[in-house]
C-alpha cells in the first residue's frame, strides 16, 4: 500500500473494509468488552481531530493520557488526524507516576491534554503537585460527539512530518522524547509486516502499555498497518495473573504475541497443573522476546512448562530494538530455534569473545542471539576510542543506521547531534545512531552484552550487572520473584560491588542465611565478593516504564539511605 502517513493508511483501510474489526478489548474474564472497526476508528479520529484542531496548530504537541484501552487508540489517532504530534504519556498509576508526568511536561510543552473524563478527574486531583495539569485544556474524548467529524479539516502533513514523540524509558537518565516521523514509522511497520509474514490468518495479542514503544508500535500500530485483528487487555491484568496472557492467545488462536523476558519467566513461576488442561498454544508461531536481557534458561523453562500445550521452541523470536530507531532493529530467523553462544567470561571482561566449552557458570556465559539487522537496518559494532568498526568477535558500542532511525530528541540539539549523527572514521557519509548498548557480532548475528554506562569495573575487571543480578535471583527462592540491581560505589578508596534485591516475604525466610547464599553465589560465579547486600521490600527497586531496572536511580536511593531496607549486610560490619 502506497502511503505517506499513518492517516493515509487508516483512511485507505476504512474505505476498503469499513466493517472489519481491527481491535478487540477484553475484560478480565477474557470476554469481549469493546470492538473497534476500521470505519469506526476513522470516524472517531475525525471527530476528535476536529476538536483538537480548534485549540492547536499543525506540529503542536498534545499529551495523550488515557487508559490502556480503545480510548487511547481513538485519542492517539485523533491527534494524528489533526496534524498534532501525540505524546503517549503513562496514566497516574504507581508511586512515581507524578514524577514521570513531570519529566514529560518539562521536556515538552503540550498545548492540551487529550484524555477521558475519569482520567481528567484524577489528573486535576494531582494538580497541587503538578500545576500544569490544571493549566492546560483537557479534551475528554468521551464527551466528543460523532457528528463533530463533519468539521474535520485534513492536515497538511507528509512523510517528513512528526508522527509522535516516543519517550525513552530513562534507564540511565531522564526520559527524552524521540522524534519519530511518519516516514520512520511506516518503514518500521513495513519491516514488521515483512518479517512476520502477516497474512489473512494472522492474529495478534497485546497487553504491553501503549506509552512504551513496543506496546504502541508492535501492539497498536502494527495491526493497523498490516490490517490484521488484534486482541488487547489491560497490562494490570497480566501483573495480577500472568497466565491470562496465554489463555487469551489460546482462546483466540493468536499467531503473534510478545513480551520482555520477565513475562515468560512469570508464566513459568505461576502456572498450575490445572491451567494446562485446556490451553492450546499451537497457533502461536511467533513469540517475540526483547526489551531486556534474554535468558536462555527462561526460554528452556517456558518450553518445558508449555510444550504439552502445543508450544514449540521454534516459535521464540529474540530481537533487539530501541525507541531511537522507532522499534525493531534486529530479529532472529523466523521459525528457527534461537541461536545460543557460550563464551568465556574472562575474555569478555577484556572486550574479546572466545567461544566457551565449560559447563562451569563461573567460567562461561551463554548468550541468546538477537539475529541480524532486519532488511534495511544496518548494525555496526564500534570501538568508540578510535571511532572505527571493531574487528569480528570484539565487544563495542552498537551503532544502527537505516530509515527507521528517528530525527533526534525533542528540544535537545546537542544530545541529538551526539547520538543521532555519529560517523565512523573515514566514512562521514553515513549517519549512525549511537545506542549506548554494548555487544558484538558473531556469524552475522548481534549479541547484546549490556549498557555501556552500567558497566561495573572492580579490581580491574569489567563486570556486567545483568550477570550479577541473574546470579542473585537464582541464589535463593526468596529472591526469584523480585527485581534487583548491582552497581559499584567508591568505598575505602576503591570501587566496591553493591547488591540490592527485593525480598519475597510470602514465606518465612532467615535474612542472614539469604545474604550468605547471595555472597557465596556471587563469589562462586563472578569471582568478586560484594561489599554490601541490601534486601529491600518488594516493589521498591525503581523501574523504567518498560520494566527495566533503573540502576543509577537505585544507587542514588541506596546512597541516600532512602530504600525501604529489610536487612543489610556490609563487609567489616560488626
N, C-alpha and C positions, 0 to 999 in steps of 0.2 A: 504494500500500500504506500503510495507516494503522499507524503505529508510533511509539512514543515514544523508543525507544533502539535502538542497533545490535544489542543482544541480541535484541530483538523481530524485527528484520529477518532475522537469520540463522536463528532458530528457525522463523519462518514459511516461509522458503525451504527449510529442511531438511525440514519437514513436506510441502511441495508437491513437491519434486524431490530426494529424498534421494540418488539415484544420479547426478545430473547433475554432471559435472566442472566445478569452478569455477576451480581453479588448476592449472597445469601448469608444473613446474620443469624447465628444460632443462639438459643437460650441455654441455660445451664444444663438442661436435660437433653441437650443436643438436638432439640426440636427447632424447626424453622420459626423465627420470630419476625423477620422482615426480609423482603426481597427488593432488589432494585434492578430494573431492566436498563438496556442501553437508552431507550427512548425516555424512560423516566428520569434517568440521571441527566440527560441532555436538557430536559425541561426544567428540572430543579436548578441546574447550573446556570441556565439563562436567567431564571427568576432571581437567584441570589446575586448574580453578576450585576443585574440592573440596579439593585440596591447598593452594592459595593461601589459601582461607578458614580453614584450620587455623592460620595464623600471621598473620592480618590481620583488619582490620575494614573495613566499607564506608567508602569515602572515603580510605583509606590509599593511599600511593603505592608502586608496585613498579617497579624498574628492569628493563626488558626489554633484555637484551644477548644477542643471538642472531645467527647468520649471516643473510645476506640471502636466505633460502630459506624453505621451508614451515615450518620450526621457528619462525621469527619470527612467522609468521601464527598458528600454534597458541598460542604464548605470549601474544601481544597479545590475542587473542580470549579466551583463558582468564582473563586478568586482568579483562576486562570482564564475563565471566560471574560473576566473584567479587564484582563491585561495587568492585573495587580500581582505582585510576587508573594505567594503564600509562604509563611514561615511556620512550619509544623512545630508546635510547642507542647511539651508534656502538660497534662492536666494536673490539678492540685492533688497529687497523691504522694504520700510518703513524707518523711521528716524534712528532707532537703528540697521539697517542691518549690517553695517560695524563692529560695536562693537560685534554683535553676532558672526560674522565670526572670529573676533579677538579672542574671548573666545574659540572657537572650535580649531583654529590653535595653540593657546597657550597650550591647553590641549593635543593635538595630533600632531604628526609631519608626515603629509601625504607625500607620495613620489610623488604624482601627483594630478592633478585636472581633473576629468572626467566630461565633460560639453558639451555644444553646442557652435557653432561659435558665435551666438548672445550673449549668456551669457558671453562667454570668453571676448568679447569686453568690456562689462560692468565691468567685474572684473578688467581688465587691466586699465580701466579708473579710478579705485579707488586705484591703487597700490601706489600712493603717500601717502595715509592714511594707507595702509597696504602692505608694500613692498613684503611680501611673495607671494602675488597674482601674481606678475610678475616673481618671482624667481623660482616657481615650473613649471614643464612642464604641458601644457594644452592638454589633449587628447579630441578633439572635435569629438563626435560620428557621427555627420552628415557628416564628411569627411572620415569616415572609410568604405571601400568598403565591400560588402557582401562576395567577394571571399577571404577576409582575414581569414575567418573561417577555411580555409584549413590548416592554420599554427597553429591552436589551439592545446595545449597540456593539457590533462586532469590533474588537480592538485591533489596532494596527500593530501586530506582533509578527515576528518571523523566527527562523531557527536560531538567530543570534540573541533573541530576547531571553531574559531570565525566566525560567520555568518555576523555580522555587529556590529558597535558601535551605540547605541541609546542614544543621548544626552538628559538628563533630561531637563525639561522646565526652571529650575532655579528660582522657585518662592521664595525660601528662600536664595539662594546662587548662586554662579557662576555655570553655567551648567556643568555637569560631564558626561563623556562618559561611559555608562553601557556596559559591555562586554557580548554580547549575543551569545551563541554558537549555532551550528546547532541543537544540542540536545534540547536546550532551546526552540528554535523557533518551531521546529517540534512538541514538546509536547504541546505548547500553541495553535498552529494551530489545533492540534488534538482535544483539548478542545473545540475550537470554532466550529469545524465541528460537533462534537457530541452534543454539547449544542444546536446549532441552527438547528440541524437535516436537513442538506442540502441534497437535492435530485435533480432529473433532472428538477424540476420545479423552483428551486431557482434562483433568480436574485438579484444582489447587485447594489446599487448606492452609490458612494462615492465622496465627494468634499473636504474632510479633507486633509490637506497638508501631503505629503509623508515624510517630515523631522520630523514629530511628530509620536509617536509610534502608535496611533490609525489609522492615515491615512496610515502609512506604513504597519502595520501588518493586521489590520482589513480591509483596503481598497485595498491593493495591493497584499499581500502575501496570505491572506485567500482565495481569488478566485483561485489563482494558486494551492494552496494545495488541495482545495476541488473540483476543476475542474468545477466551476460554472461561468457563464458570469458576467462581472462587467461593469457598465456604469459609466464613470468618467467625471467630468467637473471641471473647474478652481475654486479654493476657492474664488478668487476675484469676480467671478460671483455671488456666494452666498452673499457676502458682498454688492454687487451692488443691487441685487434683491433677497431677501431670498426666495420668492415664487418659484423661478426657481428650487429649490431642490424638492419641492413637485410635480412640473409639470413634472420633469424627472421621478420620482417614478411612477406617473400616466401614463405617455406616454409609458413607457417600462415595466410596470407591475412588478415592483420590489417587492420582498418579504422581503428583509432585507436592512436597512439603519439606520444610527445613527449619533448622534452629541451631543455635550455638551448641557446643559440646555438652554444656551443663544440662541441657534439656534432655538429651539422650540418657545421660547419667541418672537424672532424677527419675526417669521412667523405669530404669533397671532397679533403682532403690525402693520404689513404691509399689511395683506390680505385685499382685496377689495371684495365687493359682486360679481362683475363680474368674479373674479378669481375662484370662486367656481362652476361656471356653468358647465364646462366640466371636472372638477377634479374628478378622481376616485382613492381613496386610499384603496380600498377594498382588493387588493392583499398584502398590506403591513402588514405582520403578526408579524414582529419583528422590533420594533422601539427602538434601543438601546439609553440609556441616561447614561452619565457618564462624567468623567474627571473634573468635578467641582460639587459643591453642587447642589443637585437635589431638586427643589422646587415643593411641592405638588400643589401649586397654578398654576404653569406653566402647569403641566400635566392637570389640570382641564380646564384651559383656552384653551389649544390646543384641547382637546377633544370637548369642546363646539363649537369651531370655525369650526372644520373639521369633525364633526360627519355626517353632511349632505353629505360629500364627501366619506363616507364609512369608515372613520377611527374609530376603536374600541379601547377603553382604555386598553383592554387586550393585545393589541399589544405592549404596553410600556414594555421595558426590562431594568429597572435600574440595574446598575452594578458598580463594583469597580475594579480598576486596576492601575498599575503604571509601568513605564519603567523598574524599577529594577526587576520586575517579568515578564519581556517580555511584557505583556499587561494585560490579564484578570486574575483576582483573584476570584471574586465572581460575581454571577449573580442571578437575581430573577427567579422565576419559569416560564418557557415559557408558554404563553397563559393563564396566570393568572393575575387578576387585581393587580397592585402594592400594596404591603402591606404598611400601614402607622401606625405610632405610635405617639400618643400625650403624651408628657412628661412635667413634672413640671420644669419650668426654675430654681427655687430656688434650687431644688435638684441637677440639672445638674451642677450648679455653684459650688457645693461642691463635685462633682465627682460621685454622685449617680443618679440612674434612677428611677423615680417614674412615673407611668402612670398618665397622666393628664386627667381631665374631663372638665375643664373650657374652655369656648369659648373665654375667655379674652386672647388676644395675649400677654398681659403683663405678664401673669402668666404661659402660656403654650407654647410649641413649637412643631410643627408637623414635624416629620422626615419621609423620604421615605426609606424603606428597600432596601439595595443593595443585598439581598439574601445571601445564604450560600456559603461557599467555593465550587468552581466548581470541581467536580470529585476529582482528586488527590491533589488539592490545599488545604492546611490547614491554618486556621486563628486562632490566639490566641490573646486575649486582656491581656496586661501585665502591672502590677504595676512596673514601672522602678526603683522605690526606693528599692523595695525588690527583683526585678528580678524574680517575681513569677506571675503566671496566676491570673488574677483578679477574684473575686467572680462574679457570674452572676449579671447582671444589674448594674455593676460598670464600670466607664469610665477608660480607659487606652490606652497605645500605641498599635496600630495594628501591629502585627507581622505575617509574612507569611512564610510558608515552602512548598516546592514542587519542582518538576523537572523543572518548568519554571523560578525559581529564577536564575538571572544572576550570572556571575562569578566575580563581583566586578566592581570598577571604574578603567578605564584605567589610569595607572600611579599614582594612589592614594592608596598605600598599607595600610596606617594607617586607612583612612576612610573606605576602603573596609572591613578591619577586624572588625571595629566597627559596620558597617551597615549590612554586609552580613554574618557574622559568630557569631551572638549573640546566647547565650544559656540561658535557664531558670535554676534557682537554683535547683539543684538535677536532671537535665536532660541534661547533657553535650553531649549526643549522637545525638541530633537533631540540625541541623544548621538552624537558623532563620534569616529572613530579617527584620530589623527594618525599618518601613516605614516612621516614622516621623509624621504619621497621628494619630488622636485620635478618638476613637469610643467605641462601646460596642456591646455585643451580646444579643439579646432578641429572645427567641423561635427559636434559631438556626440561625437567620439572623444577618448580620452585618449592623450596623447603624454608619455612619461616622459623627462625630461632628465638625471636623476641623483639622487644622495643629497645632501641639504642640507649635512650636515657635511663631506662630501668636497669641497665647492666650493673651488677654488683662486683666491685673489684676489691677483693680481700686477700691479703698475703700474696699480692701479685697475680692472683688468678681471676679470670673473667667468669663470673658465675651468673647463671640465668635464673631470675626469680621464679619463673614458671616451673623450673625443675625442682627448686626447693619447696615451693608451695605444694607441688604434687606429692613429694615425699612426705610432707607433714600431713596432708589429707589422708594418706594411706597408713599413717603410723598408728592410728587408734580409732575404734568405731565412734568415739565421741566427737570426732573431728570431720568425718566424711560427709556430713550433711551441710556443713557451713563453708564460708569463704575465708581465705587468709591472705596475708601479704608478707612478703620477705623483702627487706631493704637493708641498707647499711647506714650507720651513723658514725660520726667522728667521736671516738671514745678512747681515752688513755693514749692520745696522740697517734691513733691509727684507726683505720676503718674496721668496724665490727659488724657482724651479721645479727640482725634483729628479726624475730619472727612474731607476728601477731596472727591469731587464728580464733575464729568463733567456736564456741563450745556448745555442744548439744546437751542440755541438762534434762532431756526427756527421761533419761535413766540415771541412776546414781553411779558416779564415777569418782575416783580419787584423783584430784587435780595434780598432786605431786607425781603420781605414777604416770599420768598422761604426759607431763613435761619430760619425765625421764625417757619415755618411749620416743618422744619427738627428738630429743637430743641424740639418743642412740641412733635413730633412723637417719638424721641429717648427717651426722659424722660418718656413719657407715656408707652412705651413698655419695654424698657430696665431698666429704673429707675435710670440712671446715666446721668447727664447733660454733654454735650460736652463742652470742654474748648475753642474750636475753630472750625469753619466751613468754609472751603475754597471752593468756586465754581470756577472751572477751565475750560479752553477751551476743547471742545470735542477732544478726541484723545490724550490727554496729560497725562492721568494716565498710567504709564508703565505696560505692559502686558508681560507675557511669550509667547513663540512661539505657545503655545496651547491656548492662550487667557485668562489665569488666571491672576488676578491682582497681581502685584509684590508689596506687601505691604511694605516690607523693602526698596525697591528702591524708592517708593513713599514717605516714611517717610524721607529718605535722601534728596530727592528733596525739600520736604517741609522745612526741617530744613535749607537747603542751599538757601532758597528763590529762587529756580530755576524753580518753577512751573508757567506756564502762568496763573496767578490768575486774574479772572474777578471781584471777590468780596470776601472779607474775613471778618468774624466776630470773635472777640475774647472776652472772658469774661473779664469784667472790663475795656474794651476799651472805650474811650470817644466817 
